[in-house]
Amino acid sequence: MADKLTPEQAAHLRRTFAGWVAIESFLTDLEISNRAARTIVEYRKTLQLYMLETGDFSLDVSPDTLRRWIRMQKDRGCKPRTLAGRMTVLSGFFDFAVNEGLMTKNPVKALPRIKTPEVLPRALTQDETRLLFAAIDAREGEVGRRDQLLFRLMYLVGLRVSEAVSLRVEDINLDTRSIRVWGKGSKERVVYMKADLADQIRVWLGADGPRGGEWLFPGMEEGSHLKSRVAQLYMAEYRRAAGFKKKVTCHTLRHSHATHAVLAGAPITHIQKELGHASVKTTTIYTQLVDADRKRITDEIELAI
């Protein structure tokens, strides 16, 4: 038996495993472009799932190969939104392969787009919001002061939980009442706050606030910030204390901020910039949520006839 591959065998192996090798290059590019670590983990899982389930580690992918895999996913009960997300990952990977000269075209683009049901974001009513913050404000001590500020930043400014917990003290300008926020993909935006919230931050940064350091909300480990998972656990506790049966998460506060801003007459472009949406189309879903609320109110109002 030969102890060395022939050029033909080596070329065959490169073709056979070209896709598996390209995954690492693709994910490295995502890291360089500052994509979130969680996003990169999900991309890796999806790409490896596809190759393991199809048994094809090459880049010789045809639309028919993808059709068979999509059918396999549907037969296993994969929901349309999940499947559409997986196809987005595959399409991004194949675009990368085309740009690198590893493929001639992206096979995903030969397939029809997977239709997904439109799901309106969950938002609290204004009365429910007051009830939730009454439960948060009932907590005493440093944890209480922290959470009262943390969750107000999510609701009053519309921050994602990951954005709020990772705020640095230097990101806050109390004189201009502005906050520099690092959003998805490390995109920077500036949001503004009302005077009451600025005063609350000023108190938090005072003698009763965090014990120094760069983070607005320090974590348990020295030099770290509060983790999103910890904030979610506290939110679940406050949800139960407020007596809610429905699901309420940190992201619910962001949805509630946008919905209440629409109800208050804020321009949709203003809300778009606050939330850090790349497209105003993403923000207009909150106008649909308000329309749904208006329909409910119309049904509940009792008039004379």
C-alpha positions, -999 to 999 in steps of 0.1 A, spaced: 0 0 0 13 34 -9 22 56 20 16 88 0 -14 101 -17 -13 106 -55 -20 141 -68 -54 128 -80 -63 114 -45 -52 146 -28 -73 167 -52 -103 143 -46 -99 148 -8 -97 186 -11 -129 186 -32 -147 161 -8 -140 182 23 -138 216 8 -171 227 25 -160 216 59 -127 234 56 -144 266 43 -167 268 73 -137 278 95 -126 305 71 -162 318 69 -165 319 107 -132 336 110 -144 363 87 -175 368 109 -153 372 139 -132 398 121 -163 417 113 -173 417 150 -203 395 147 -216 385 181 -201 353 196 -236 338 200 -243 344 163 -211 327 153 -220 296 174 -254 294 158 -239 297 123 -214 269 131 -242 246 144 -264 252 113 -236 246 88 -223 215 105 -259 203 108 -264 207 71 -232 188 61 -237 160 86 -273 154 77 -266 155 39 -234 136 43 -219 160 18 -188 179 30 -179 193 -4 -191 225 -21 -207 207 -50 -241 218 -39 -271 219 -62 -306 234 -57 -319 198 -57 -296 189 -28 -310 218 -9 -346 209 -18 -341 174 -4 -326 188 28 -354 213 32 -379 184 28 -360 165 55 -362 194 79 -399 199 73 -406 161 78 -388 164 112 -412 193 122 -388 222 117 -408 254 119 -408 278 89 -391 306 108 -363 283 120 -359 268 85 -358 303 70 -331 313 95 -310 282 85 -314 290 48 -301 325 55 -270 311 72 -264 287 42 -269 315 18 -244 337 36 -219 308 36 -224 301 -1 -220 338 -9 -187 337 9 -176 306 -11 -185 323 -44 -165 354 -34 -135 332 -25 -137 314 -59 -147 281 -43 -181 280 -60 -195 295 -92 -229 304 -78 -251 304 -47 -276 275 -50 -299 290 -24 -307 319 -48 -323 294 -72 -349 284 -46 -381 303 -37 -380 322 -4 -395 303 26 -426 321 37 -428 327 75 -459 338 94 -457 374 107 -454 374 144 -461 407 162 -437 415 191 -450 410 226 -454 444 243 -469 453 277 -498 478 280 -489 510 299 -508 497 330 -489 464 329 -456 483 326 -465 503 357 -473 471 375 -440 455 365 -420 485 377 -438 486 410 -425 451 416 -390 461 405 -391 492 427 -401 472 457 -367 456 458 -343 471 483 -305 473 486 -279 476 459 -295 450 437 -327 469 439 -311 502 429 -292 484 401 -323 467 387 -344 499 389 -319 516 367 -310 487 345 -346 479 335 -355 516 331 -327 519 306 -343 491 286 -378 505 287 -372 543 287 -344 542 260 -352 510 242 -319 491 248 -314 454 242 -304 436 274 -269 429 259 -265 466 252 -276 477 287 -255 453 308 -224 461 287 -226 499 291 -194 515 302 -193 546 325 -175 565 298 -205 558 274 -227 580 296 -227 618 292 -249 633 319 -244 668 307 -259 661 272 -281 633 286 -267 610 259 -256 574 258 -233 558 234 -246 523 226 -228 494 209 -254 474 191 -255 443 169 -223 439 149 -206 465 172 -226 492 154 -224 525 174 -254 547 179 -262 576 203 -295 577 222 -309 603 246 -326 601 279 -349 623 301 -336 643 330 -351 619 356 -331 589 342 -299 610 340 -304 619 377 -309 582 385 -276 573 368 -259 602 387 -270 587 420 -260 552 410 -225 564 401 -223 582 434 -213 568 468 -241 542 468 -234 530 433 -210 504 418 -175 501 434 -155 518 407 -144 501 375 -153 508 338 -187 491 338 -220 508 346 -232 475 359 -203 455 373 -205 417 374 -195 392 401 -160 387 387 -135 415 390 -133 435 358 -165 420 343 -199 434 336 -233 419 346 -243 391 323 -275 391 302 -285 358 316 -284 371 351 -306 401 341 -331 377 325 -333 357 357 -341 388 377 -367 398 352 -384 364 355 -385 370 393 -401 404 389 -426 390 364 -438 365 390 -439 392 417 -461 413 394 -485 384 390 -480 380 352 -490 347 337 -477 356 302 -441 356 292 -422 388 300 -385 391 292 -360 419 291 -367 423 253 -404 428 262 -393 462 276 -377 472 244 -408 462 224 -430 481 250 -408 512 246 -413 512 208 -450 505 210 -457 532 236 -435 557 216 -457 551 186 -488 556 207 -474 589 219 -469 601 183 -431 598 180 -419 598 144 -411 563 132 -377 574 120 -369 586 155 -378 552 169 -357 535 142 -327 555 153 -334 548 190 -336 511 184 -307 509 160 -326 493 132 -308 494 99 -341 497 79 -372 516 89 -392 486 76 -381 467 107 -395 495 129 -429 497 112 -440 464 128 -447 485 159 -473 505 140 -490 472 132 -489 463 169 -506 496 177 -532 490 150 -540 456 166 -543 474 200 -567 499 185 -588 472 171 -590 455 205 -600 488 222 -626 495 195 -642 461 203 -642 468 240 -656 503 239 -693 504 247 -711 532 229 -747 543 231 -760 520 204 
